[in-house]
Amino acid sequence: MILAGAVVLQEAMTLLNAESITVCERSLREGVIVDWMLTHGLIEDRLRYQGSVRQRSVLKTAKKYHVNLQHSERVATFALSLFEQTKGTLHNWDTEVHQLLWAAAILHNCGHYISHSSHHKHSYYLVRNSELLGYTETEIEIIANIARYHRKSPPKKKHENYRNLLDKEHRLLVNHLSAILRLATALDRRQIGAISRIQCDYNPQTKDFKLRVYPLHANDDCSLELWSLDYSKEVFETEFNLKITVILEPTVVTVG
């Protein structure tokens, strides 16, 4: 059966002058299952099911490369918080790109699986060549580039991976989201959840951007996180043409 099918496929490719094909890992069987689940009320719509496929695929990839999920999930939370708080002021990206930013945040450190040195570059390679179900090839390229630029140099045209983004809008998306991811990564520098939440205040007239940081514990000065933010903020400032002021807010202690 496989041999006969291969002969038919080869002849079809010859007639179509096709040198390669892309094999889809899902087919009629998966579609039948989804339709059955829809009919029996187990899922509301195909898009929600697709979203769950994306999430499971990213988490499976993170587990495969021994990613510290607690740290990555905190980084993802900060990244999405920055994204939402700056939407409409610094950017106008649709909430649909949430999935791309979230995936990049979860997988940004997966390059450690290969080597600590230049692990951001290894992260790009692993993400780009992982089978992230539910994402298109273009979306995977974007996710890989966002993860690639969470540290070190910002996106540059001379970088081959950045040139793989053929659409100008996609390059701008990577520029913006990777700058956000840099700050999010700095906010959990010690990977212990030292910062509980953040608040962004932006003045368009003065171009002043206040990032208010709230520590989890009152006696924690978060010195390493503040240093990391100061080190990482330049790319964000350049990308959005503003000046960041980081403010460590006091932790309110409630007495029972």
C-alpha positions in Angstrom: 0.0 0.0 0.0 2.8 2.4 0.9 4.8 1.5 -2.2 1.7 2.0 -4.5 1.0 5.3 -2.8 4.6 6.4 -3.2 4.5 5.6 -7.0 1.3 7.7 -7.4 2.8 10.6 -5.4 6.0 10.4 -7.5 4.1 10.5 -10.8 1.9 13.4 -9.6 5.0 15.4 -8.6 6.6 14.7 -12.0 3.5 15.9 -13.8 3.3 19.0 -11.6 7.1 19.7 -11.9 7.2 19.7 -8.0 10.5 19.1 -6.4 9.3 18.8 -2.8 6.1 18.4 -0.8 5.0 19.3 2.7 3.3 16.6 4.7 0.5 17.6 7.1 0.6 15.6 10.3 -3.2 15.9 10.7 -5.9 14.7 8.2 -9.4 13.5 7.9 -9.2 11.5 11.2 -8.5 14.5 13.3 -11.2 16.5 11.5 -13.7 13.8 12.3 -12.7 13.9 15.9 -13.1 17.7 16.1 -16.5 17.5 14.4 -17.6 14.9 16.9 -16.5 17.0 19.8 -18.3 20.0 18.4 -21.5 18.0 18.0 -21.4 16.7 21.5 -20.6 20.1 23.0 -17.1 19.2 24.3 -15.6 22.2 22.5 -17.3 25.5 21.5 -15.5 26.1 18.2 -12.6 25.0 16.0 -10.6 28.2 16.9 -10.6 27.4 20.6 -9.5 23.8 19.8 -6.8 25.2 17.6 -5.6 27.5 20.4 -5.4 24.5 22.8 -3.4 22.7 20.2 -0.9 25.6 20.0 -0.5 25.8 23.7 0.0 22.0 24.1 2.5 22.0 21.3 4.6 24.9 22.8 4.6 23.3 26.3 5.6 20.0 24.8 8.5 21.6 23.1 9.5 23.4 26.3 9.5 20.2 28.2 11.5 18.5 25.5 14.3 21.0 25.8 14.2 21.1 29.7 12.9 24.7 29.9 12.3 26.1 33.4 8.6 26.5 33.0 8.0 28.5 36.2 10.4 31.1 35.0 9.2 31.1 31.5 5.5 31.5 32.6 6.4 34.5 34.8 8.3 36.0 31.8 5.2 35.4 29.6 3.0 37.0 32.2 5.1 40.1 32.3 5.4 40.2 28.5 1.7 40.1 28.0 1.1 42.6 30.7 3.5 45.0 29.0 1.8 44.3 25.7 -1.7 45.1 27.0 -0.7 48.2 29.0 1.1 49.7 26.0 -1.5 48.8 23.4 -3.0 51.9 21.8 -0.1 54.1 23.0 3.1 52.5 21.9 1.7 50.0 19.4 -1.6 48.9 17.8 -1.0 45.2 17.3 -4.1 43.1 17.5 -4.5 40.7 20.4 -4.1 37.8 18.0 -0.4 38.2 18.3 -0.7 37.3 21.9 -0.1 33.7 21.0 3.2 34.6 19.2 4.5 36.6 22.1 3.4 34.0 24.6 5.1 31.2 22.7 8.3 33.1 22.3 8.3 33.9 26.0 7.8 30.3 27.0 10.6 29.1 24.6 13.1 32.0 24.8 15.5 30.0 26.9 15.2 26.6 25.2 18.7 27.2 23.6 20.3 26.4 26.9 19.6 22.8 25.9 22.5 23.1 23.4 24.8 25.6 25.2 24.6 28.5 27.6 26.9 30.5 25.3 24.8 32.3 22.6 21.8 30.4 23.8 19.5 33.0 22.2 20.8 31.9 18.8 20.3 28.3 19.7 16.7 29.2 20.8 16.1 30.5 17.3 17.3 27.3 15.7 15.3 25.0 18.0 12.1 26.9 17.7 12.4 27.3 14.0 12.9 23.6 13.5 10.4 22.4 16.0 7.0 21.2 14.9 4.8 23.7 16.6 1.3 22.5 15.7 -1.3 25.1 15.0 1.2 27.7 13.8 1.9 28.5 10.2 5.5 28.5 8.9 5.4 32.3 8.9 4.2 32.4 12.5 7.0 30.0 13.6 9.6 32.2 11.9 8.2 35.2 13.8 8.2 33.3 17.2 11.8 32.1 16.6 13.0 35.6 15.8 11.3 37.1 18.9 13.0 34.5 21.0 16.3 35.1 19.3 16.3 38.8 20.2 15.4 38.5 23.9 19.0 39.4 24.7 22.3 40.7 23.2 22.0 42.7 19.9 18.7 43.9 18.6 17.4 42.8 15.1 19.7 43.7 12.3 19.3 43.4 8.5 22.6 41.6 8.2 21.3 38.7 10.3 20.1 35.8 8.1 17.3 34.8 10.4 16.0 38.4 10.4 16.2 38.5 6.6 14.0 35.4 6.5 11.1 37.7 7.5 10.2 38.9 4.0 7.3 41.1 5.1 8.1 44.6 6.4 5.2 44.3 8.9 6.5 41.0 10.2 9.9 42.6 10.9 8.3 45.5 12.7 6.3 43.0 14.8 9.5 41.2 15.8 11.2 44.5 16.6 8.3 45.5 19.0 7.7 42.1 20.6 11.3 41.2 21.1 11.8 44.6 22.8 8.9 43.8 25.1 10.3 40.3 25.8 13.7 41.8 26.8 12.1 43.8 29.6 9.9 40.9 30.7 13.0 38.7 30.9 14.8 41.3 33.0 11.8 41.4 35.4 12.6 37.8 36.5 16.3 38.0 36.4 16.9 35.8 39.5 14.1 33.5 38.3 12.5 33.4 41.8 9.4 35.5 41.2 10.7 38.5 43.1 8.4 40.9 41.3 4.7 40.5 41.8 3.4 42.9 39.2 4.2 46.0 37.1 2.4 49.2 36.0 3.2 51.3 33.0 2.6 55.0 32.8 3.4 56.8 29.5 3.2 60.5 28.7 3.1 61.0 24.9 4.0 64.7 25.2 7.2 64.2 27.2 8.0 60.7 25.8 8.5 59.7 29.4 7.7 56.0 30.3 7.4 55.1 33.9 7.7 51.4 34.7 6.5 50.9 38.3 7.8 47.6 39.8 6.1 46.0 42.8 8.3 43.5 44.7 6.7 40.4 46.2 8.4 40.9 49.6 8.8 44.2 51.4 12.4 43.6 52.4 13.6 42.8 48.8 15.2 45.7 47.0 15.2 43.7 43.7 18.6 45.2 42.9 19.5 42.5 40.4 16.2 43.0 38.5 16.6 46.8 38.5 20.1 46.4 37.2 19.0 44.0 34.5 16.2 46.4 33.5 18.6 49.3 33.2 20.9 47.1 31.1 18.1 45.9 28.8 15.9 49.0 28.4 18.0 50.7 25.7 16.5 48.6 22.9 13.0 49.3 24.1 13.7 53.0 24.4 15.2 53.1 20.9 12.4 51.1 19.3 9.6 53.2 20.8 11.5 56.5 20.9 11.0 57.2 24.6 12.9 57.3 27.9 12.2 54.6 30.6 12.2 55.5 34.3 12.1 52.4 36.6 10.4 53.0 39.9 10.5 50.4 42.7 7.2 50.8 44.6 6.9 49.9 48.3 5.1 46.7 49.1 2.0 47.2 51.1 2.0 45.0 54.2 -1.4 44.1 55.6 -1.8 43.4 59.2 -4.4 40.7 60.0 
